[in-house]
Amino acid sequence: MNSNTNQVKEENRGRHLLSKRLDRAFGELYNIYAFVGRFFKEAFMPPYEGREIIKQCYEIGVKSLPLVSLTGFIIGIVFTNQSRVSLAEFGGTSWLPALISVAIVRALAPLVTAIISAGKVGSQIGAELGSMKVTEQIDAMEVSASNPFRFLVVTRVLATTFMVPSLMMYMVFVALLGGYINVHQHELTSFTTYFIQVFNAVTFLDVFSSVIKSFLFGFTIGVVGCYKGYNSSKGTQGVGKAANTSVVMAMFLIFIEELLSLQIITALR
Amino acid sequence: MKKVTSQIDKSQQVITIRGLKKSFDEFDILKGVDLDLYQGENLVVLGRSGTGKSVLIKIISGLLKADSGLVNVLGCDMNKITPKEINTLRLKIGFSFQNSALYDSMTIRENLEFPLTRNRKDLSQQERDQMVEMVLEAVGLSQSINQMPAELSGGQRKRIGIARTLILQPQIMLYDEPTAGLDPITSIEINKLINEVQQRFNTSSIIITHDLTCARDTGDRIVMLLDGQFQRQGTFDEVFATDDERVKAFYNYNFTD
């Protein structure tokens, strides 16, 4: 009798825990939905925080240039070098510029830029807003009728949305330059010939889809970083958690978006 | 004892609270609080940590919502207030945070200008500069105008926090633990500043503290929050003239070490 009662109690506790978790998950989903909705509402309503948007574009875009340059250049060299081996087997090394350009424009540049930005910018936004929340700076803005959401969230999301595609285009250029150095070193291809082959291989849809994808990635990084930071729990642990989950969640969403966009672009192609 | 004479207008209530209740999860923090704040009065809310003192002023400023009860601030019912109305009301309320909450990526000038540029678009840059200089002079830190918050001491940060709230010329000041974490001399200076603000800007204030020196030096009236309700109220001497062991323990801990 007693063991039966205990078993029923255990089952109920399990169900209770499950319902609590589901409740929390759906609650979180609703909060994100409301957060994004508020962003669109606030972003298009004056007054605009123009100066802060420019400042954030500088922080997010210009300050990421060294990292993006280094990564893009190395990717260009390494990818070209590794691809040569396969193409050389059937004497197709003259196709290297075309292969590199398609790979970089269609997949590598948007994805790598987004991942770098999620790591560098996403964690920075999560930690910054998280510590502002913990030290009551967000509350201080709120009580002085200064709309912290517009000043902190809208500006950062807009900056990431516009800076990630810009960084992606820059990475395309740097990675192709890296590829050119490697191709020139081994195949003695001239700069003009290399770039003619590069541009011949890439279509408008390739560039267009990558830019659109990057806008989406940038928006995702900004929204996730701001959401996690803005809603971080109190204490230093909350700040660390906000920074960490900003990166993890943004990367997870970027991969899903990449997969979905691949399906759409393939269908269009 | 409070040195300055306050001009309290008992016929004019700026804050009225009746039966205020607030709980977090299963914890009942405020269990039916009643409070009146009069024009020109410094009201001190005393109580131990975690008794809901900060929750009370966060409800008054609209940062938190009450579960039930009436909260009327300058004629506005906080339960029915719209987002637009609350922004207008907040211009009349100054909130000095426990840890000052200065924006650490901005200079002191930018910290002080921040609420002005967003709420007083009618002012020219010259007028803004004058207001910044005026409030800095009021808190005695004119020389810190171009410093970053990280370069200031705890007491200076508190002063700048108060200056930032004064810049919008509020009618009500809410101080959250103004002397917490400060040495006794700096605490006395902050207490004097609170009284000076009351006199110079004719503000009504609620001062949340567990520091009895602060309560004695700044309060025109003192209320004591115990078990989620106000148990005692009156002048400093009236509040502590009791046999209630909880109140006596609070006094003894502060003054007989």
Boltz contact constraints between the chains, C-beta under 6 A:
constraints:
  - contact:
      token1: [A, 135]
      token2: [B, 99]
      max_distance: 6.0
  - contact:
      token1: [A, 136]
      token2: [B, 97]
      max_distance: 6.0
  - contact:
      token1: [A, 136]
      token2: [B, 101]
      max_distance: 6.0
  - contact:
      token1: [A, 137]
      token2: [B, 101]
      max_distance: 6.0
  - contact:
      token1: [A, 137]
      token2: [B, 103]
      max_distance: 6.0
  - contact:
      token1: [A, 139]
      token2: [B, 63]
      max_distance: 6.0
  - contact:
      token1: [A, 140]
      token2: [B, 97]
      max_distance: 6.0
  - contact:
      token1: [A, 140]
      token2: [B, 101]
      max_distance: 6.0
  - contact:
      token1: [A, 143]
      token2: [B, 61]
      max_distance: 6.0
  - contact:
      token1: [A, 143]
      token2: [B, 90]
      max_distance: 6.0
  - contact:
      token1: [A, 143]
      token2: [B, 95]
      max_distance: 6.0
  - contact:
      token1: [A, 144]
      token2: [B, 115]
      max_distance: 6.0
  - contact:
      token1: [A, 145]
      token2: [B, 87]
      max_distance: 6.0
  - contact:
      token1: [A, 145]
      token2: [B, 90]
      max_distance: 6.0
  - contact:
      token1: [A, 145]
      token2: [B, 91]
      max_distance: 6.0
  - contact:
      token1: [A, 145]
      token2: [B, 119]
      max_distance: 6.0
  - contact:
      token1: [A, 146]
      token2: [B, 115]
      max_distance: 6.0
  - contact:
      token1: [A, 146]
      token2: [B, 118]
      max_distance: 6.0
